[in-house]
Amino acid sequence: MEYRTLGQTDLHVSRLCLGTMTMGWTSSKEDSFAVMDYAVEHGINFFDTADIYSYWAEGNPGGVAETWIGEWLQSRQARGKVIIATKVRGRMWEGPDGEGLSRRHIIRAAEDSLRRLQVETIDLYQSHWPDENTPLEETFRAFEELIRQGKVRYIGCSNHTAAQLQASLDLCRAENLPCYKTLQPHYNLVHRAEYESELMELCRRENIGVIPYSPLAGGFLTGKYTRKKIPRHSRGYGSDRMRPYMNELGFAILDALRAIARQHKATVAQTAIAWLLANPTVTSAIIGANTVDQLVDTIKAVDVHLTPEEKARLDSLPSPT
Ligand SMILES: NC(=O)c1ccc[n+]([C@@H]2O[C@H](COP(=O)([O-])OP(=O)(O)OC[C@H]3O[C@@H](n4cnc5c(N)ncnc54)[C@H](OP(=O)(O)O)[C@@H]3O)[C@@H](O)[C@H]2O)c1
């Protein structure tokens, strides 16, 4: 495993971060524990979660992924081995302050996350997406309070535009408030414009740690979705999730990945993640795995080093979204 400093923090994170969105959704507790065991045994020291994971799954009220991580940390005595990133913003209880980035929501949500995770400090606390209804200053005063109390070490954001991230940096500098140190964008070979158009340059200039989510586009970039079939027991089965990629642009990218993968005796998934890791602005890619077998494959992406020509070939392909 390789490690990088996360932006301007003192956190040294593995280049692959374990995403936990599937815990309690498409991954059982037993598989989730096995995945966390394998990840840490093989050098991953960075987990990403969110308070809401995964409320959209039937019977899952949210908070389940954090709870399982907390139980796992306790049972393995592993707190010192893992940097924990979680998120706040989604609806967690009824009422006007049940969601958002108001002070009332953030302070209670952070306490709840700490309790579920069974930790004293959240290493990286991220705004899951912006909240247009709360003044920015109120949000950052709440984060400042949590940092002062030792409940949070650093703050970051996800799903922000360049204008939103810049506005928050400007405010925090002007008011001497803690700034976002990381960005978690949706970024992969079939979804490029959102990050590459403006955010990439902003993050480079500001030395923001970048931790993209869905590096495999939820499984499309493993190559298991073909022109003819959506595999059963996959995230895309029986839903529209993969529709934006199931077209000529998406399959052209898979064809190019297959050719490059062959050269490296690698898999398509490893090659897709290797492309992301070859971007100098990317600190760590947040991968998802339902089972240990999936992680056994994707974790080897760190050993695949694309040549400049291979990277340029993939860069040159138009992305469907
Ligand atoms: N900030 C945000 O708004 C946001 C949004 C989404 C995700 N995230 C974070 O990013 C993490 C990763 O997101 P993601 O799950 O979309 O990432 P991903 O790595 O793009 O997709 C993971 C999915 O691909 C399939 N897969 C993975 N490895 C495979 C392999 N070797 N062979 C075949 N299939 C394989 C599995 O789905 P199937 O088995 O179902 O095919 C797996 O659940 C999440 O857990 C979460 O922490 C954040």
The ligand as a Gaussian input file, in Angstrom:
#p B3LYP/6-31G(d) Opt

LIG

0 1
 N      -20.164000      11.708000      -0.897000
 C      -21.113000      11.085000      -1.549000
 O      -22.153000      11.654000      -1.902000
 C      -20.926000       9.640000      -1.892000
 C      -21.736000       9.020000      -2.848000
 C      -21.480000       7.684000      -3.147000
 C      -20.452000       7.000000      -2.510000
 N      -19.690000       7.630000      -1.563000
 C      -18.596000       6.930000      -0.848000
 O      -17.790000       6.250000      -1.781000
 C      -17.772000       4.861000      -1.482000
 C      -17.620000       4.065000      -2.727000
 O      -18.701000       4.313000      -3.601000
 P      -19.186000       3.187000      -4.582000
 O      -19.627000       1.995000      -3.791000
 O      -20.115000       3.800000      -5.545000
 O      -17.756000       2.833000      -5.275000
 P      -17.312000       2.007000      -6.528000
 O      -15.968000       1.471000      -6.143000
 O      -17.444000       2.826000      -7.751000
 O      -18.368000       0.808000      -6.660000
 C      -18.373000      -0.250000      -5.771000
 C      -19.286000      -1.346000      -6.268000
 O      -18.743000      -1.942000      -7.462000
 C      -18.921000      -3.348000      -7.425000
 N      -17.567000      -3.931000      -7.333000
 C      -16.509000      -3.484000      -6.603000
 N      -15.409000      -4.242000      -6.814000
 C      -15.777000      -5.194000      -7.704000
 C      -15.085000      -6.250000      -8.299000
 N      -13.809000      -6.490000      -8.029000
 N      -15.761000      -7.044000      -9.178000
 C      -17.050000      -6.817000      -9.468000
 N      -17.772000      -5.813000      -8.919000
 C      -17.146000      -5.007000      -8.033000
 C      -19.754000      -3.633000      -6.177000
 O      -21.128000      -3.517000      -6.520000
 P      -22.058000      -4.775000      -6.976000
 O      -21.524000      -6.005000      -6.300000
 O      -23.416000      -4.375000      -6.499000
 O      -21.957000      -4.836000      -8.454000
 C      -19.386000      -2.482000      -5.277000
 O      -20.365000      -2.213000      -4.293000
 C      -19.061000       4.637000      -0.693000
 O      -19.030000       3.465000       0.085000
 C      -19.105000       5.877000       0.137000
 O      -18.217000       5.751000       1.222000
 C      -19.896000       8.940000      -1.265000

